[in-house]
Amino acid sequence: MRTYDLIVVGAGSGNALFGPELAQLRTAIVEPDRFGGTCLNRGCIPSKMFVVAADAARAVSEAGRLGVHATLDRVDWPNIRDRIFGRIDPLHGEAVAYRRKSGIDVYTDAARFLAPKVLEVGDTQITAEQIVVAAGSRPVVPQIPGLDTVPFHTSDTIMRVDRVPESLIVIGGGFIAAEMGHVFEAFGADVTIVQRGPRLLMGEDEEISARFTELAGQRFRLLLGADATAVLARGDGVAVTVERDGATEQVEAAALLVAVGRRPNTDRLDVAAGGLQVDAHGHLLADDAYRTSVPGVWAFGDVANHFQLKHMANAEERVVLHNVTHSGDLRRLRSDLIPHAVFSEPQVASVGLTERDAVAEGIDHVVATRDYADTAYGWALEDTSSFVKLVADPRQRTLLGAHLIGPQAATLIQPLLQAMMLGQTVDQLAHDVLYVHPALTEVLEQALLEL
């Protein structure tokens, strides 16, 4: 048995814990896959690098509406892929070497709990006074008959394919379907999305979801309200049997992407043997200070929350670092205002209550919606589909939610998020702040003035 002061399980956001505050401790980190976790290796970062290239390709085909007539010569997928992963892949080895040089023991075998605060890593047992579990999540593979008999992709693998497939079926209608559908369609694939719900991005405000679905239908073949009930090989590709509206049809494509959600990696850790409790979805139960059911064991990130957002895990990491080193002065993190963005075309960004949430919860509210087209920069963009929707408390005069769809939505939402987190009123935002003319931020000003 090797004994430490602190063990970190997971080298995504967990790797960021190690800094000067822990230098005096005997420490170890366990990561059976790649340092950097999902975000760096197969999530946020590479996907956005592909999205930027896809946006450039789409800009060529869309330029005609501005009077700029251009053609797209070709998309060099191997060059794009190798540029992206050529930058990302070396970081794992560099991170491992850096941690070892810093005096941190690095274990590259999988870990599982044998008892509270006791882990087995390969053929070694390790224990510590404090353990931080930040082991992340992985794609869900649904139980569709025949799926295990055909080649298919998840978000873990789709970005490393050798070539852009002529056609692609995506099962699922969330973030990954929206972003990867955008990437592969922009690069020339014929994309079909099979979505169980009536719209794409069902978690968004209904108006945002409906508009996104409308625009996606102009690029993709959408099979909505549909269940994928079987998969089989068909030539060099796949065929998916789809049931919707009481009828059955079969769709074929050269490749298949399964994007129906993610699951926490708690099952791989045998957390029950460690005395750790989980919720109905398998996430480790932790309080708002990130303490689990075992004193001295902390948990954060995808393994412990439902957000699956890197910026949330980063904020949690900072709280956990403080709490590990200041047990008598615990910090907590609010989780009522968690922003997110979908980097598709168009972009979508959201924070706080949707109008549907406010109605369902009986919360008094008012709503204002403004189109990008109402602004001078919206004219420049010739934008006819983008808008911002704000939900506000008419008594407190503060924002309850903000929802955007359109160019740079992920950036435009930031001042609204900041106002919500700092308690600023709609009046302050609308009247006490200058908005650069004719920047796109004027759409926020107009919506706030309407409120």
Beta strands, then each sheet from edge to edge (+ up, - down):
strand 1: 2-9
strand 2: 27-30
strand 3: 105-107
strand 4: 111-115
strand 5: 118-121
strand 6: 124-133
strand 7: 137-139
strand 8: 167-171
strand 9: 190-195
strand 10: 221-224
strand 11: 227-234
strand 12: 237-244
strand 13: 247-253
strand 14: 255-258
strand 15: 262-264
strand 16: 297-299
strand 17: 340-342
strand 18: 348-352
strand 19: 366-371
strand 20: 387-393
strand 21: 398-405
sheet 1: 3+ 2+ 1+ 6+ 5- 4+
sheet 2: 3+ 2+ 1+ 6+ 16+
sheet 3: 7+ 15-
sheet 4: 10+ 9+ 8+ 14+
sheet 5: 11+ 12- 13+
sheet 6: 17+ 18- 21+ 20- 19+
end
